[in-house]
Amino acid sequence: MPITKRSEIKIGARVFVVEKQNQRTGELTEGIVARILTPSSNHPRGIKVMLEDGRVGRVQKFVNDGDGK
């Protein structure tokens, strides 16, 4: 389930995002948040962020959500 509230995401957080080209497959990319790109306080498909390596995607979950990864 995507993270839909901007206030839940902090710069430097380790997250899993889905990049636009992977939306159909749902393939997740792990990274550290460098910038929050979504200007509104919430978004139904997830908050869009830029990772430190420059990739952009919508936050699906935090790495430390207890999913064993």
Backbone as JSON Lines, residues from 0, in Angstrom:
{"i":0,"aa":"M","n":[0.85,-1.17,0.0],"ca":[0.0,0.0,0.0],"c":[0.9,1.24,0.0]}
{"i":1,"aa":"P","n":[0.67,2.15,-0.9],"ca":[1.55,3.33,-1.01],"c":[1.43,4.26,0.2]}
{"i":2,"aa":"I","n":[2.5,5.0,0.43],"ca":[2.51,6.04,1.46],"c":[1.88,7.27,0.82]}
{"i":3,"aa":"T","n":[0.71,7.66,1.29],"ca":[-0.06,8.71,0.62],"c":[0.03,10.08,1.29]}
{"i":4,"aa":"K","n":[0.65,10.17,2.46],"ca":[0.74,11.45,3.17],"c":[2.17,11.98,3.11]}
{"i":5,"aa":"R","n":[2.3,13.18,2.61],"ca":[3.62,13.82,2.47],"c":[4.32,13.95,3.82]}
{"i":6,"aa":"S","n":[3.58,14.19,4.88],"ca":[4.15,14.4,6.21],"c":[4.84,13.16,6.77]}
{"i":7,"aa":"E","n":[4.54,11.98,6.23],"ca":[5.16,10.73,6.7],"c":[6.56,10.53,6.14]}
{"i":8,"aa":"I","n":[6.92,11.26,5.1],"ca":[8.19,11.05,4.4],"c":[9.18,12.14,4.78]}
{"i":9,"aa":"K","n":[10.38,11.72,5.13],"ca":[11.44,12.66,5.5],"c":[12.64,12.47,4.57]}
{"i":10,"aa":"I","n":[13.35,13.56,4.31],"ca":[14.59,13.49,3.54],"c":[15.54,12.56,4.28]}
{"i":11,"aa":"G","n":[16.18,11.65,3.57],"ca":[17.11,10.71,4.18],"c":[16.49,9.38,4.56]}
{"i":12,"aa":"A","n":[15.17,9.25,4.43],"ca":[14.49,7.99,4.76],"c":[14.81,6.95,3.69]}
{"i":13,"aa":"R","n":[14.98,5.7,4.12],"ca":[15.21,4.59,3.18],"c":[13.85,4.01,2.83]}
{"i":14,"aa":"V","n":[13.52,4.01,1.53],"ca":[12.19,3.64,1.07],"c":[12.25,2.71,-0.14]}
{"i":15,"aa":"F","n":[11.12,2.1,-0.44],"ca":[10.92,1.38,-1.69],"c":[9.98,2.23,-2.53]}
{"i":16,"aa":"V","n":[10.35,2.5,-3.78],"ca":[9.5,3.25,-4.7],"c":[9.2,2.4,-5.92]}
{"i":17,"aa":"V","n":[8.13,2.75,-6.61],"ca":[7.85,2.16,-7.91],"c":[8.07,3.26,-8.94]}
{"i":18,"aa":"E","n":[8.98,3.0,-9.87],"ca":[9.25,3.96,-10.94],"c":[8.15,3.85,-11.99]}
{"i":19,"aa":"K","n":[7.95,4.91,-12.76],"ca":[6.86,4.96,-13.73],"c":[6.89,3.77,-14.69]}
{"i":20,"aa":"Q","n":[8.08,3.42,-15.2],"ca":[8.17,2.32,-16.16],"c":[7.88,0.96,-15.52]}
{"i":21,"aa":"N","n":[7.85,0.9,-14.18],"ca":[7.59,-0.36,-13.48],"c":[6.21,-0.42,-12.83]}
{"i":22,"aa":"Q","n":[5.35,0.55,-13.14],"ca":[4.04,0.58,-12.5],"c":[3.21,-0.66,-12.82]}
{"i":23,"aa":"R","n":[3.3,-1.16,-14.03],"ca":[2.51,-2.35,-14.41],"c":[2.99,-3.6,-13.68]}
{"i":24,"aa":"T","n":[4.3,-3.74,-13.53],"ca":[4.85,-4.94,-12.88],"c":[4.89,-4.8,-11.37]}
{"i":25,"aa":"G","n":[4.94,-3.57,-10.87],"ca":[5.02,-3.34,-9.44],"c":[6.42,-3.55,-8.87]}
{"i":26,"aa":"E","n":[7.41,-3.64,-9.75],"ca":[8.79,-3.83,-9.3],"c":[9.23,-2.63,-8.47]}
{"i":27,"aa":"L","n":[9.78,-2.93,-7.28],"ca":[10.17,-1.87,-6.37],"c":[11.67,-1.6,-6.45]}
{"i":28,"aa":"T","n":[12.03,-0.35,-6.22],"ca":[13.41,0.1,-6.21],"c":[13.69,0.68,-4.83]}
{"i":29,"aa":"E","n":[14.79,0.25,-4.23],"ca":[15.16,0.74,-2.91],"c":[16.09,1.94,-3.04]}
{"i":30,"aa":"G","n":[15.91,2.91,-2.16],"ca":[16.8,4.07,-2.18],"c":[16.55,4.99,-1.01]}
{"i":31,"aa":"I","n":[17.32,6.07,-0.99],"ca":[17.22,7.07,0.07],"c":[16.65,8.35,-0.52]}
{"i":32,"aa":"V","n":[15.65,8.91,0.15],"ca":[14.95,10.1,-0.34],"c":[15.89,11.31,-0.32]}
{"i":33,"aa":"A","n":[16.05,11.95,-1.48],"ca":[16.83,13.18,-1.59],"c":[15.92,14.4,-1.67]}
{"i":34,"aa":"R","n":[14.78,14.26,-2.38],"ca":[13.82,15.36,-2.54],"c":[12.41,14.8,-2.57]}
{"i":35,"aa":"I","n":[11.48,15.57,-2.05],"ca":[10.06,15.22,-2.15],"c":[9.49,16.07,-3.27]}
{"i":36,"aa":"L","n":[8.94,15.42,-4.29],"ca":[8.49,16.12,-5.49],"c":[6.99,16.45,-5.51]}
{"i":37,"aa":"T","n":[6.19,15.69,-4.78],"ca":[4.74,15.94,-4.75],"c":[4.48,17.19,-3.91]}
{"i":38,"aa":"P","n":[3.86,18.23,-4.5],"ca":[3.63,19.46,-3.74],"c":[2.44,19.39,-2.77]}
{"i":39,"aa":"S","n":[1.46,18.54,-3.06],"ca":[0.28,18.48,-2.2],"c":[0.55,17.65,-0.95]}
{"i":40,"aa":"S","n":[-0.31,17.78,0.05],"ca":[-0.1,17.08,1.32],"c":[-0.39,15.59,1.24]}
{"i":41,"aa":"N","n":[-1.15,15.17,0.23],"ca":[-1.36,13.73,0.03],"c":[-1.63,13.44,-1.45]}
{"i":42,"aa":"H","n":[-1.44,12.18,-1.8],"ca":[-1.66,11.74,-3.18],"c":[-2.07,10.27,-3.13]}
{"i":43,"aa":"P","n":[-3.16,9.89,-3.79],"ca":[-3.7,8.53,-3.68],"c":[-2.77,7.42,-4.2]}
{"i":44,"aa":"R","n":[-1.89,7.72,-5.14],"ca":[-1.0,6.67,-5.67],"c":[0.37,6.68,-5.04]}
{"i":45,"aa":"G","n":[0.57,7.54,-4.05],"ca":[1.85,7.62,-3.36],"c":[2.55,8.93,-3.63]}
{"i":46,"aa":"I","n":[3.38,9.33,-2.69],"ca":[4.12,10.59,-2.79],"c":[5.32,10.37,-3.71]}
{"i":47,"aa":"K","n":[5.49,11.27,-4.68],"ca":[6.59,11.15,-5.63],"c":[7.84,11.76,-5.02]}
{"i":48,"aa":"V","n":[8.95,11.01,-5.09],"ca":[10.22,11.47,-4.55],"c":[11.34,11.23,-5.55]}
{"i":49,"aa":"M","n":[12.45,11.96,-5.34],"ca":[13.68,11.69,-6.08],"c":[14.64,11.05,-5.09]}
{"i":50,"aa":"L","n":[15.22,9.93,-5.51],"ca":[16.19,9.24,-4.67],"c":[17.57,9.88,-4.85]}
{"i":51,"aa":"E","n":[18.5,9.56,-3.96],"ca":[19.84,10.13,-4.03],"c":[20.55,9.85,-5.35]}
{"i":52,"aa":"D","n":[20.22,8.73,-5.99],"ca":[20.86,8.39,-7.26],"c":[20.16,9.01,-8.47]}
{"i":53,"aa":"G","n":[19.13,9.83,-8.22],"ca":[18.45,10.54,-9.3],"c":[17.2,9.87,-9.83]}
{"i":54,"aa":"R","n":[16.95,8.64,-9.45],"ca":[15.73,7.97,-9.89],"c":[14.52,8.57,-9.2]}
{"i":55,"aa":"V","n":[13.38,8.54,-9.9],"ca":[12.14,9.14,-9.39],"c":[11.07,8.07,-9.34]}
{"i":56,"aa":"G","n":[10.29,8.07,-8.27],"ca":[9.2,7.12,-8.15],"c":[8.27,7.49,-7.02]}
{"i":57,"aa":"R","n":[7.19,6.73,-6.89],"ca":[6.22,6.96,-5.83],"c":[6.49,5.98,-4.68]}
{"i":58,"aa":"V","n":[6.52,6.52,-3.46],"ca":[6.85,5.72,-2.29],"c":[5.75,4.7,-2.02]}
{"i":59,"aa":"Q","n":[6.17,3.43,-1.93],"ca":[5.23,2.35,-1.64],"c":[5.31,1.9,-0.19]}
{"i":60,"aa":"K","n":[6.52,1.9,0.36],"ca":[6.7,1.53,1.76],"c":[8.1,1.92,2.21]}
{"i":61,"aa":"F","n":[8.27,1.9,3.53],"ca":[9.57,2.16,4.11],"c":[10.33,0.84,4.21]}
{"i":62,"aa":"V","n":[11.64,0.88,4.09],"ca":[12.44,-0.35,4.12],"c":[12.29,-1.06,5.45]}
{"i":63,"aa":"N","n":[12.21,-0.34,6.54],"ca":[12.14,-0.97,7.86],"c":[10.72,-1.22,8.34]}
{"i":64,"aa":"D","n":[9.81,-1.52,7.43],"ca":[8.41,-1.8,7.79],"c":[8.2,-3.2,8.34]}
{"i":65,"aa":"G","n":[9.29,-3.91,8.64],"ca":[9.15,-5.25,9.2],"c":[8.78,-6.31,8.18]}
{"i":66,"aa":"D","n":[9.15,-6.09,6.93],"ca":[8.81,-7.05,5.87],"c":[9.94,-8.04,5.63]}
{"i":67,"aa":"G","n":[10.97,-8.03,6.49],"ca":[12.05,-9.0,6.36],"c":[13.14,-8.59,5.4]}
{"i":68,"aa":"K","n":[13.04,-7.4,4.82],"ca":[14.07,-6.95,3.87],"c":[15.02,-5.98,4.53]}
